[in-house]
Amino acid sequence: MADMEKVILLKEQKKQKFFVDSDGKITPLPDVVRCKDCIHRGDSGKCVLSAISEEKNFPLFMLDNRGEWFCADGKRRDETT
């Protein structure tokens, strides 16, 4: 089975995205937490976007009205709350 076929099979099984490097090694991509799902959204002490909106005196929704922004510090909200 070719590497690309393995990637497609893995995608279908796990519903994740994968990266195939030049050696053919298959590596899952890290889970990206979007702002709309992040526990830090609106906390200017922990959220870069919120800090910028406070500094520039813009409402947060003007910078990211759909919640699609993301950063390296994003943490997913607990799904049960």
N, C-alpha and C positions, 0 to 999 in steps of 0.2 A: 504494500500500500504506500503511495506517495505521501510526502509530508503534508501537502496541502489537503489531501483527502483526510488525513488524521486530524488536521485542524478543524475542518468542517464537521467531522464526526464529534469531536470534543465540544465544539460550539453547540451542536444540537443536543448533546447529552447534558451539559452543565449550564447552558445559556450564559456563558462567559465569553469575553473576548480574549484572544491569545495573540502573542507575538512570536513569529518564527524568525530566528536570526540566520545569518549566512551559513552557519554550520548545520542548520536544520533542527536546532534545539527549540522545543515548544515551551514557551513561558507564559503563564496567565498574567494578564495585566491587572494592576491593583484596582480595587474597587474605588471609584470616584464618588465622593459624597457631594451632591449639589447643594447650594445654599438653601433651597426650599426644604431639604431633608436634614439640615444641620442643627445641632443643639446650640451652636454659638451664634446663629443668625440674630442680629439685633443687639448683641453684646459688644459694644465698642472696645472693650478691654481684650477681647479674644477674636473678634471678627474684623478683618482688614477692611472689608467693604463697609461695615457699619462705622468704623473709625473714620474712613474717608468721607462718608456722608455727613457725619457730625462736623468734621473739620471744614468742609465746604458748605455746610448749612443746606444740604440737599436732602430731601426725603429719600430714604433707602430705596423705595420702589422706582425712583427715577434712574438710579444706577443699575438696578437689576430687577426689573418689574416681573420677570417670569421665574426667578429663582434658579436660573441655569448657571450662574457663576459658580466657580468652585475654587478651592485653594488646598494647599498641602495640609492644613490643620483641621480640615473638616471632620466632624464626628457625627455619625448617623444617630438620629433620635431613636429612642426605644420604640419599637413598633407597637407595643402594648399600651403606651400612654397616649 
